[in-house]
Amino acid sequence: MTKLHWREQADNVILNPGDIVIDIVPKQVGVLVKIERRISIEDDDIYFWHVNWTANDLDVTVAPNPIWMEETSLKLSIIVGFYDLYTP
């Protein structure tokens, strides 16, 4: 698949606060809390999601996933199957 194809698919993934993502390897659960727009002079504006993660033992302090995740990277990770997305 081409890079453009992946980007087109990412545009079809709609994320909202309250959505749940599950990292399929360590089985961590993350809840999308809020989105933040960051202005970039070089590129288009970039959007980041604040994600509250839990680890297998439900201790957020040991969760290895980042708290802030860039939106397009998150969407691509969902498309390729690194994360499962659940929309309530």
Short mmCIF file of the C-alpha atoms (twelve columns), coordinates in Angstrom:
data_MODEL
# 
_entry.id   MODEL 
# 
loop_
_atom_site.group_PDB 
_atom_site.id 
_atom_site.type_symbol 
_atom_site.label_atom_id 
_atom_site.label_alt_id 
_atom_site.label_comp_id 
_atom_site.label_asym_id 
_atom_site.label_seq_id 
_atom_site.Cartn_x 
_atom_site.Cartn_y 
_atom_site.Cartn_z 
_atom_site.pdbx_PDB_model_num 
ATOM 1  C CA . MET A 1  0.000   0.000  0.000  1 
ATOM 2  C CA . THR A 2  1.161   3.476  -0.677 1 
ATOM 3  C CA . LYS A 3  1.759   6.230  1.834  1 
ATOM 4  C CA . LEU A 4  -1.159  8.161  0.327  1 
ATOM 5  C CA . HIS A 5  -3.473  5.168  0.818  1 
ATOM 6  C CA . TRP A 6  -2.617  5.008  4.537  1 
ATOM 7  C CA . ARG A 7  -3.213  8.753  4.911  1 
ATOM 8  C CA . GLU A 8  -6.599  8.468  3.186  1 
ATOM 9  C CA . GLN A 9  -7.611  5.669  5.530  1 
ATOM 10 C CA . ALA A 10 -6.443  7.708  8.529  1 
ATOM 11 C CA . ASP A 11 -8.747  10.535 7.457  1 
ATOM 12 C CA . ASN A 12 -11.693 8.142  7.836  1 
ATOM 13 C CA . VAL A 13 -10.889 7.366  11.491 1 
ATOM 14 C CA . ILE A 14 -12.843 9.762  13.693 1 
ATOM 15 C CA . LEU A 15 -11.618 10.195 17.263 1 
ATOM 16 C CA . ASN A 16 -13.619 11.794 20.054 1 
ATOM 17 C CA . PRO A 17 -13.142 12.406 23.765 1 
ATOM 18 C CA . GLY A 18 -14.261 9.325  25.650 1 
ATOM 19 C CA . ASP A 19 -13.126 6.886  22.955 1 
ATOM 20 C CA . ILE A 20 -11.169 3.912  24.253 1 
ATOM 21 C CA . VAL A 21 -7.991  2.543  22.698 1 
ATOM 22 C CA . ILE A 22 -6.429  -0.749 23.688 1 
ATOM 23 C CA . ASP A 23 -2.756  -1.481 23.085 1 
ATOM 24 C CA . ILE A 24 -3.003  -5.092 21.936 1 
ATOM 25 C CA . VAL A 25 0.421   -6.251 23.182 1 
ATOM 26 C CA . PRO A 26 0.490   -5.197 26.861 1 
ATOM 27 C CA . LYS A 27 -3.338  -4.962 26.978 1 
ATOM 28 C CA . GLN A 28 -3.253  -1.417 28.288 1 
ATOM 29 C CA . VAL A 29 -6.433  0.607  28.090 1 
ATOM 30 C CA . GLY A 30 -6.394  4.295  27.230 1 
ATOM 31 C CA . VAL A 31 -9.201  6.836  27.244 1 
ATOM 32 C CA . LEU A 32 -8.990  9.831  24.929 1 
ATOM 33 C CA . VAL A 33 -9.490  12.833 27.175 1 
ATOM 34 C CA . LYS A 34 -8.967  15.933 25.072 1 
ATOM 35 C CA . ILE A 35 -7.370  17.125 21.860 1 
ATOM 36 C CA . GLU A 36 -4.880  19.961 21.642 1 
ATOM 37 C CA . ARG A 37 -3.902  21.905 18.541 1 
ATOM 38 C CA . ARG A 38 -0.252  22.869 18.279 1 
ATOM 39 C CA . ILE A 39 0.772   25.416 15.708 1 
ATOM 40 C CA . SER A 40 3.622   24.492 13.389 1 
ATOM 41 C CA . ILE A 41 5.353   27.036 11.182 1 
ATOM 42 C CA . GLU A 42 6.882   24.374 8.918  1 
ATOM 43 C CA . ASP A 43 3.958   21.963 8.556  1 
ATOM 44 C CA . ASP A 44 0.213   22.064 8.907  1 
ATOM 45 C CA . ASP A 45 -1.032  22.448 12.437 1 
ATOM 46 C CA . ILE A 46 -0.547  19.305 14.487 1 
ATOM 47 C CA . TYR A 47 -3.119  17.784 16.828 1 
ATOM 48 C CA . PHE A 48 -2.292  15.780 19.950 1 
ATOM 49 C CA . TRP A 49 -4.571  13.651 22.097 1 
ATOM 50 C CA . HIS A 50 -4.214  13.503 25.861 1 
ATOM 51 C CA . VAL A 51 -4.683  9.825  26.747 1 
ATOM 52 C CA . ASN A 52 -5.206  8.458  30.256 1 
ATOM 53 C CA . TRP A 53 -3.575  5.007  30.251 1 
ATOM 54 C CA . THR A 54 -3.807  2.104  32.640 1 
ATOM 55 C CA . ALA A 55 -1.386  -0.786 32.821 1 
ATOM 56 C CA . ASN A 56 -2.220  -4.418 33.444 1 
ATOM 57 C CA . ASP A 57 -2.119  -3.776 37.176 1 
ATOM 58 C CA . LEU A 58 -4.218  -0.620 36.711 1 
ATOM 59 C CA . ASP A 59 -1.366  1.611  37.921 1 
ATOM 60 C CA . VAL A 60 -1.219  4.572  35.533 1 
ATOM 61 C CA . THR A 61 2.251   5.572  36.747 1 
ATOM 62 C CA . VAL A 62 3.859   2.492  35.157 1 
ATOM 63 C CA . ALA A 63 2.127   2.770  31.789 1 
ATOM 64 C CA . PRO A 64 4.852   2.877  29.104 1 
ATOM 65 C CA . ASN A 65 2.661   4.553  26.486 1 
ATOM 66 C CA . PRO A 66 2.931   8.313  26.070 1 
ATOM 67 C CA . ILE A 67 0.330   10.544 27.649 1 
ATOM 68 C CA . TRP A 68 0.242   12.848 24.596 1 
ATOM 69 C CA . MET A 69 -0.149  11.121 21.233 1 
ATOM 70 C CA . GLU A 70 -0.016  12.806 17.844 1 
ATOM 71 C CA . GLU A 71 -3.389  12.304 16.156 1 
ATOM 72 C CA . THR A 72 -2.269  11.016 12.744 1 
ATOM 73 C CA . SER A 73 0.167   8.553  14.334 1 
ATOM 74 C CA . LEU A 74 -2.588  7.319  16.625 1 
ATOM 75 C CA . LYS A 75 -4.963  6.864  13.690 1 
ATOM 76 C CA . LEU A 76 -2.335  4.983  11.667 1 
ATOM 77 C CA . SER A 77 -1.634  2.729  14.663 1 
ATOM 78 C CA . ILE A 78 -5.347  1.909  14.790 1 
ATOM 79 C CA . ILE A 79 -5.467  1.136  11.060 1 
ATOM 80 C CA . VAL A 80 -2.489  -1.239 11.116 1 
ATOM 81 C CA . GLY A 81 -3.750  -2.982 14.253 1 
ATOM 82 C CA . PHE A 82 -1.397  -1.813 17.016 1 
ATOM 83 C CA . TYR A 83 -4.406  -0.370 18.834 1 
ATOM 84 C CA . ASP A 84 -8.047  -1.376 18.918 1 
ATOM 85 C CA . LEU A 85 -10.545 1.510  18.948 1 
ATOM 86 C CA . TYR A 86 -13.848 1.406  20.812 1 
ATOM 87 C CA . THR A 87 -16.288 4.290  20.537 1 
ATOM 88 C CA . PRO A 88 -18.951 4.373  23.273 1 
# 
